[in-house]
């Protein structure tokens, strides 16, 4: 056990399999050892009761030796340090157990690359949102614990499915403030006796009307209320011109007006011609009648007298 400081390179002999670092100075900087020993074979690193300010890239891999570290535990730690892709570099094929208890940042996007991981325990950690397909990216995972986590949204259906698989040995999600929406309905549909100690003490953080409520006390209607379509007020339709009421297009109406005008003009012309022709016929008949009368009264039609 190293108290108050990091181990010296000469202390990490090949027969050392576990390193415990205890009570480091505040805002400690976990820097890489000055020397590398290829025969180093440390399988466990545990840091306790320390406030960590920074962790250098590849620190745990350099300290333990290439592809050696199987268990990493940060117990009672705090600070601005983050377990991310850089600090976890070199552990993807060797690390089996990751345990964090304390206010330290944990990037789950980086954790999903630890393909050999079998146990993941995060208590009080400042965890990034769980990425899509997180469980599927960890095929060896057997134990998952999220306690007093800042995660408000989880893939509940995937978690229940994973918990029911034969390979799974333990699931614990508790003491968390979560979003109480339709996504958590799957929890209420499970056998309560099976998940009593597995998923517990979940309190609603949203929506506002459910804030502070215990998830177990909520009904399906409260978690996922039916969405009612908003009813829009009936608006009076604007008055339309008579032609629009009859469904007539304005352009068509203009054409029809033009046609009617032409028809009226043509009708007037034809009417005038008919009237003129009628006057001509009447005049012609009068003329013939007068002519016929003069002929009858002429010399050839007078009676001869014989005295």
C-alpha positions as CSV (number, residue, x, y, z in Angstrom):
1,X,0.0,0.0,0.0
2,X,1.3,3.4,-0.9
3,X,0.0,6.2,1.3
4,X,0.2,9.9,0.3
5,X,2.1,9.2,-2.9
6,X,2.4,7.2,-6.1
7,X,4.5,4.0,-6.0
8,X,8.1,4.3,-7.2
9,X,9.0,2.3,-10.3
10,X,11.6,0.2,-8.4
11,X,8.8,-0.8,-5.9
12,X,6.8,-2.4,-8.7
13,X,8.6,-5.7,-9.0
14,X,7.4,-8.6,-11.0
15,X,6.0,-10.3,-8.0
16,X,3.6,-7.4,-7.2
17,X,0.1,-8.2,-8.4
18,X,-1.9,-5.5,-6.6
19,X,-1.3,-1.9,-5.9
20,X,-3.3,0.2,-3.4
21,X,-2.8,4.0,-3.4
22,X,-4.3,5.7,-0.3
23,X,-4.9,9.3,0.7
24,X,-3.1,11.2,-2.0
25,X,-2.7,15.0,-1.6
26,X,-5.7,17.1,-2.7
27,X,-6.0,17.5,-6.5
28,X,-3.4,14.9,-7.0
29,X,-2.0,14.4,-10.5
30,X,-1.7,10.8,-11.5
31,X,1.3,11.0,-13.8
32,X,3.0,8.2,-15.7
33,X,6.0,6.6,-14.1
34,X,9.3,7.7,-15.4
35,X,10.4,4.2,-16.2
36,X,8.7,1.3,-17.9
37,X,9.4,-2.3,-16.8
38,X,8.2,-4.8,-19.5
39,X,8.1,-7.6,-16.9
40,X,5.7,-5.7,-14.7
41,X,2.5,-7.7,-14.2
42,X,0.1,-5.8,-11.9
43,X,-3.5,-7.1,-12.1
44,X,-5.2,-4.9,-9.6
45,X,-5.0,-1.1,-9.0
46,X,-7.1,0.5,-6.2
47,X,-7.1,4.2,-5.3
48,X,-8.8,5.1,-2.0
49,X,-9.9,8.3,-0.2
50,X,-8.3,10.7,-2.6
51,X,-9.2,13.9,-4.5
52,X,-7.8,13.5,-8.0
53,X,-7.3,16.5,-10.2
54,X,-5.9,14.9,-13.3
55,X,-5.1,11.5,-14.7
56,X,-2.5,11.3,-17.5
57,X,-3.2,9.5,-20.7
58,X,-2.5,5.7,-20.4
59,X,-1.6,6.1,-16.7
60,X,-3.2,2.8,-15.5
61,X,-1.8,0.8,-18.4
62,X,1.7,2.2,-17.9
63,X,1.6,1.5,-14.2
64,X,0.3,-2.1,-14.4
65,X,2.2,-3.2,-17.5
66,X,0.9,-3.9,-21.0
67,X,-2.3,-5.9,-21.1
68,X,-2.0,-6.9,-17.4
69,X,-4.6,-4.9,-15.5
70,X,-7.8,-6.8,-14.8
71,X,-9.4,-4.8,-12.0
72,X,-9.5,-1.1,-11.5
73,X,-11.2,0.4,-8.4
74,X,-11.6,4.1,-7.3
75,X,-13.0,4.0,-3.8
76,X,-14.1,7.1,-2.0
77,X,-12.6,9.4,-4.6
78,X,-13.6,12.8,-5.9
79,X,-12.2,15.7,-8.0
80,X,-12.2,16.8,-11.6
81,X,-10.5,13.7,-13.0
82,X,-12.4,11.8,-15.7
83,X,-12.2,8.2,-16.8
84,X,-12.3,8.6,-20.5
85,X,-10.8,7.2,-23.7
86,X,-7.4,8.7,-22.9
87,X,-7.1,7.6,-19.2
88,X,-8.4,4.1,-20.1
89,X,-6.2,3.7,-23.1
90,X,-4.6,0.3,-23.4
91,X,-7.1,-1.5,-21.1
92,X,-9.7,-2.6,-23.8
93,X,-8.6,-6.2,-24.0
94,X,-7.5,-6.9,-20.4
95,X,-9.8,-5.0,-17.9
96,X,-12.5,-7.2,-16.4
97,X,-13.8,-5.2,-13.5
98,X,-14.3,-1.4,-13.2
99,X,-15.6,0.0,-9.9
100,X,-16.0,3.7,-9.1
101,X,-17.4,4.9,-5.8
102,X,-17.3,8.7,-5.6
103,X,-17.7,11.9,-7.5
104,X,-15.4,11.2,-10.4
105,X,-16.4,11.6,-14.1
106,X,-17.0,8.5,-16.1
107,X,-17.4,8.6,-19.9
108,X,-19.6,5.7,-20.9
109,X,-18.6,6.1,-24.5
110,X,-15.1,5.1,-23.5
111,X,-16.3,2.3,-21.1
112,X,-18.2,0.7,-24.0
113,X,-14.8,0.0,-25.7
114,X,-13.7,-2.2,-22.8
115,X,-14.7,-5.4,-24.6
116,X,-13.4,-7.7,-21.9
117,X,-15.4,-6.0,-19.1
118,X,-17.5,-8.4,-17.0
119,X,-18.4,-6.2,-14.0
120,X,-19.2,-2.5,-14.0
121,X,-20.2,-0.7,-10.7
122,X,-20.8,3.0,-10.6
123,X,-21.8,4.6,-7.3
124,X,-22.2,8.3,-7.0
125,X,-20.2,8.8,-10.2
126,X,-20.7,11.7,-12.6
127,X,-21.7,9.6,-15.5
128,X,-22.1,10.7,-19.1
129,X,-25.4,9.7,-20.9
130,X,-25.5,6.0,-21.7
131,X,-25.0,5.7,-25.5
132,X,-27.3,3.6,-27.7
133,X,-26.3,0.0,-27.9
134,X,-24.2,0.2,-24.7
135,X,-25.0,-3.3,-23.4
136,X,-24.6,-4.9,-26.8
137,X,-21.1,-3.4,-27.1
138,X,-20.1,-5.3,-23.9
139,X,-20.7,-9.0,-24.7
140,X,-18.8,-10.2,-21.6
141,X,-20.7,-8.0,-19.1
142,X,-22.3,-10.0,-16.3
143,X,-22.8,-7.5,-13.5
144,X,-24.1,-3.9,-13.7
145,X,-24.7,-1.6,-10.8
146,X,-25.8,2.0,-11.1
147,X,-26.4,3.5,-7.6
148,X,-27.1,7.2,-6.9
149,X,-26.2,8.0,-10.5
150,X,-26.9,11.3,-12.2
151,X,-28.4,9.4,-15.2
152,X,-32.0,10.4,-15.6
153,X,-32.7,8.3,-18.7
154,X,-31.8,4.7,-19.3
155,X,-32.6,2.1,-22.0
156,X,-35.1,0.4,-19.7
157,X,-36.3,-2.2,-22.2
158,X,-32.8,-3.2,-23.1
159,X,-31.8,-3.4,-19.4
160,X,-34.8,-5.7,-18.6
161,X,-34.0,-7.9,-21.6
162,X,-30.3,-8.1,-20.5
163,X,-31.3,-8.9,-16.9
164,X,-33.4,-11.8,-18.1
165,X,-30.5,-13.4,-20.0
166,X,-28.9,-16.5,-18.6
167,X,-25.4,-14.9,-18.7
168,X,-26.4,-12.1,-16.4
169,X,-25.5,-12.5,-12.7
170,X,-26.6,-9.2,-11.3
171,X,-28.3,-5.9,-12.0
172,X,-28.8,-3.1,-9.5
173,X,-30.3,0.3,-10.3
174,X,-31.3,2.3,-7.2
175,X,-31.4,5.7,-5.5
176,X,-31.8,7.6,-8.7
177,X,-33.9,10.5,-10.0
178,X,-35.3,9.5,-13.4
179,X,-37.6,10.8,-16.1
180,X,-41.0,9.3,-15.5
181,X,-42.4,8.8,-19.0
182,X,-43.7,6.1,-21.3
183,X,-40.2,4.6,-21.5
184,X,-40.4,3.4,-17.9
185,X,-43.7,1.5,-18.3
186,X,-41.7,-1.7,-18.9
187,X,-40.6,-1.6,-15.3
188,X,-44.2,-1.6,-14.0
189,X,-44.9,-4.6,-16.2
190,X,-42.3,-6.9,-14.6
191,X,-42.8,-9.4,-11.8
192,X,-42.3,-7.2,-8.6
193,X,-40.8,-10.1,-6.6
194,X,-38.1,-10.6,-9.2
195,X,-36.9,-7.0,-9.4
196,X,-37.7,-5.8,-5.8
197,X,-34.0,-5.6,-4.8
198,X,-32.7,-5.0,-8.4
199,X,-34.5,-1.8,-9.4
200,X,-35.6,0.2,-6.4
201,X,-35.9,3.7,-4.9
202,X,-36.4,5.5,-8.2
203,X,-37.9,9.0,-7.9
204,X,-39.4,11.1,-10.6
205,X,-37.5,14.2,-11.6
206,X,-39.8,15.0,-14.5
207,X,-42.4,15.8,-15.7
208,X,-43.1,18.6,-13.2
209,X,-46.4,17.2,-12.1
210,X,-44.8,13.9,-11.1
211,X,-41.6,15.4,-9.6
212,X,-40.7,13.8,-6.2
213,X,-43.1,10.8,-6.7
214,X,-42.0,7.3,-6.1
215,X,-42.0,5.4,-9.4
216,X,-43.6,2.3,-7.8
217,X,-46.7,4.4,-6.8
218,X,-47.5,5.7,-10.3
219,X,-50.2,4.2,-12.5
220,X,-49.8,3.5,-16.2
221,X,-52.1,6.5,-17.0
222,X,-49.9,8.8,-15.0
223,X,-46.7,7.6,-16.6
224,X,-48.0,7.6,-20.1
225,X,-51.2,9.7,-20.3
226,X,-53.1,9.6,-23.7
227,X,-52.3,12.5,-25.9
228,X,-55.4,14.4,-26.9
229,X,-55.5,16.2,-30.2
230,X,-56.0,19.9,-29.8
231,X,-59.5,21.1,-30.9
232,X,-59.2,24.2,-33.0
233,X,-62.1,26.7,-32.8
234,X,-64.3,26.9,-35.8
235,X,-63.6,30.0,-37.8
236,X,-66.3,31.6,-39.9
237,X,-65.4,31.2,-43.6
238,X,-65.0,34.5,-45.5
239,X,-67.8,35.5,-47.8
240,X,-67.1,34.5,-51.3
241,X,-68.3,36.2,-54.5
242,X,-71.3,34.5,-56.1
243,X,-69.1,33.0,-58.8
244,X,-66.8,31.3,-56.2
245,X,-69.8,30.0,-54.3
246,X,-70.9,28.3,-57.6
247,X,-67.4,26.9,-58.0
248,X,-66.6,29.0,-61.0
249,X,-63.1,30.0,-61.8
250,X,-62.6,33.8,-62.3
251,X,-60.7,33.3,-65.6
252,X,-63.5,31.0,-66.9
253,X,-66.0,33.5,-65.8
254,X,-64.3,36.2,-67.9
255,X,-64.3,34.0,-70.9
256,X,-68.0,33.2,-70.4
257,X,-68.8,36.9,-70.1
258,X,-67.0,37.5,-73.4
259,X,-68.8,34.7,-75.1
260,X,-72.2,36.0,-73.8
261,X,-71.4,39.5,-75.1
262,X,-70.6,38.1,-78.5
263,X,-73.7,36.1,-78.6
264,X,-75.8,39.1,-77.7
265,X,-74.2,41.2,-80.4
266,X,-74.7,38.4,-83.0
267,X,-78.3,38.0,-81.9
268,X,-78.9,41.7,-82.3
269,X,-77.5,41.7,-85.8
270,X,-79.6,38.7,-86.8
271,X,-82.7,40.2,-85.3
272,X,-82.1,43.4,-87.2
273,X,-81.6,41.5,-90.4
274,X,-84.8,39.5,-89.8
275,X,-86.7,42.7,-89.1
276,X,-85.4,44.4,-92.2
277,X,-86.3,41.4,-94.3
278,X,-89.8,41.4,-92.8
279,X,-90.2,45.1,-93.6
280,X,-89.1,44.4,-97.1
281,X,-91.6,41.6,-97.6
282,X,-94.4,43.6,-96.3
283,X,-93.5,46.5,-98.5
284,X,-93.2,44.3,-101.5
285,X,-96.6,42.8,-100.8
286,X,-98.2,46.2,-100.5
287,X,-96.6,47.2,-103.8
288,X,-98.0,44.2,-105.6
289,X,-101.4,44.7,-104.1
290,X,-101.6,48.3,-105.4
291,X,-100.3,47.3,-108.8
292,X,-102.9,44.6,-109.1
293,X,-105.7,47.0,-108.2
294,X,-104.6,49.4,-111.0
295,X,-104.7,46.7,-113.5
296,X,-108.2,45.7,-112.6
297,X,-109.4,49.3,-112.9
298,X,-107.8,49.8,-116.3
299,X,-109.5,49.9,-119.8
300,X,-109.3,46.3,-120.4
301,X,-111.4,45.5,-117.5
302,X,-114.2,48.0,-118.1
303,X,-117.6,46.6,-119.4
304,X,-118.7,47.4,-123.0
305,X,-122.0,49.0,-123.5
306,X,-124.2,48.5,-126.5
307,X,-126.7,51.1,-127.3
